[in-house]
Each structure stands twice: as structure tokens, then as C-alpha cells.
Amino acid sequence: MSMWTSFDEVPFRVSWIDVGEWRTRVLDAGSGPVLVLLHGTGGHLEAFTRNIRALTERFRVIAYDMPGHGYTTHAHTDIEIGTYVDHLAELLTTLGISRAHLCGESLGGWVAIKFAEQYPTLVDRMVLNTPGGTMATPEVMERIRSLSQAAADDPSPERVRSRLEWLMADNSSVTDELVEVRRAIYARPGFSESMKHILCLQNPAVRTRNLVTEDTLGAVIAPTLVVWTSDDPSGPATAGRTMAEQLHNGSFALIENAGHWPQWEQQELYDQLMLDFLARSEVPTS
């Protein structure tokens, strides 16, 4: 089963929507309360294709390529968190969505937190999947920068696979199909330059002014589940626990045998955690 045939019984549409300067690729599937999925650095909406079937049983799922990423317009200047936040706000307005659940992975989680701080009335609940933005670990930042830019400069199977394997607890989780999907994106003319602007957040000075602080987390009112994993390469599970404790309505879950993509490597467990959390009417407990 491929990443796209894994939900071939679910009606869906992929379209390009003009959101300000960004011609944005958007997947829209299902009906009900809106759940928006945000991918990580250098990623694309296919990061969530294994989850679409389960999530659309209860939600209208919106997954999209963020500015500079995937098949959305390439970046020609550095993209900091505020640009992603503004883009998400305008995307929701364009789609006529007044309130949504957010699920963000890595960079997507960072954007979701900042969005929830700036637009509290637009966010129902959040699931933060090994979110970025609270740490600035030089060796991790350099690893993300070097692997990502190398894959964008030379989108060979080996380079792209190496970048994807960094995300996983088990290298066998990186399928040939996933490599080819990412290769097709990275090989597009102009993407290598776009990656340089995406990676500005790995610059210490830029990262510092965009970080998620304790005050940021304290300003988030949406009930939030922080998901961390046993083998996350970006930081220890204690980072996720601390984040959950600093949120007003935070809870924490640890998924074993997964790296930075638990939604991919432990799909069934991840889907159930999300569905259970989003269905709750009371603040969840860890």
C-alpha cells in the first residue's frame, strides 16, 4: 500500500490556493470539526498521509505545504516564524475556517504554538508532535542544516534518504516511495535556494529571536497534548514534559520506538492518541 492509496476510500482534493504571495498546495479531506496538520522543516504534506484515513473519520483534515516548502511557492527571502503564522491565519480565512484544531510536527509545532499565542480564539485544541522552538542545541541545528541543504543541493537517493533516516528510529521506516516523493520536490528548479531561506531558523541569532519562551507557553490557552518519543534526535523527552508543564492546559504522552515522525513510525498509536485527546471535553491528564 502506498502513502496515497492508504486512504483511497476517502474523498479528498488537492489544490493550489493563493494565500498572499504563496501559491499553497492544500489537501482537504473529510468533514466535521477542522483539524490542520503542519509538517516540519523541509517537509511536505505527505508526512501525514498515513494518518488521513483515521483522522477523517471524525474531522475535516487540512494538510498543506508551508511557505517555501513542498509544492508551495519557493522562498526568496528568509522565512521566520511570523511569516508561517501570518500565512496560516490567511489560509484559514481564505478557506472560511473560523476555528480549528492544530497538529504540528517539529517546525509545524513551533508555528502552532506561536499561532495559538497570537490568535487564541482561532484554536480549539493542539497536538504538538516533537515540536521545535524551545531548544537551540548547536549540534542539532547544524545537523538539520547540513543534512537538509545537502539533500536540496544534490537530491540523489542517498542524500535524501540520509536526511529522512535522521528523522526515524528505524531506518527501514524510510520507504523507497517516501524518498522518491521528497526527491521530486527537492529536484524542482529553485528549491535549493528556497531551502537556504527555510533553514535560517538554524542560525543561532535568528533562532533566538523566534524561540518559544516560558511566557509564550503561558499565553497559550488551548488544551494541548505534547507528544514526544523514545528516540527523538532533536532532544530528550524531558523537554516535552517541561513544555507540557509550562502550558496552562498541557498534557504529555511518550511514544516508544519512534523518532521525529511518530505519526509515521507508530501510526496507529499516534492516531489513537490524537483522536482520544481531541475528543475530550475536559483537560486531559498524562
Secondary structure, DSSP 8 states (H G I E B T S, - for coil): --TTGGGTTS-EEEEEEEETTEEEEEEEE--SSEEEEE--TT--GGGGGGGHHHHTTTSEEEEE--TTSTTS---SS---HHHHHHHHHHHHHHHT-S-EEEEEETHHHHHHHHHHHH-GGGEEEEEEES--SS---HHHHHHHHHHHHHHHHS--HHHHHHHHHTT-SSGGGS-HHHHHHHHHHHTSTTHHHHHHHHGGGGSHHHHHHH---HHHHHT--S-EEEEEETT-SS--HHHHHHHHHHSTTEEEEEESS--S-HHHHTHHHHHHHHHHHHH-SS----
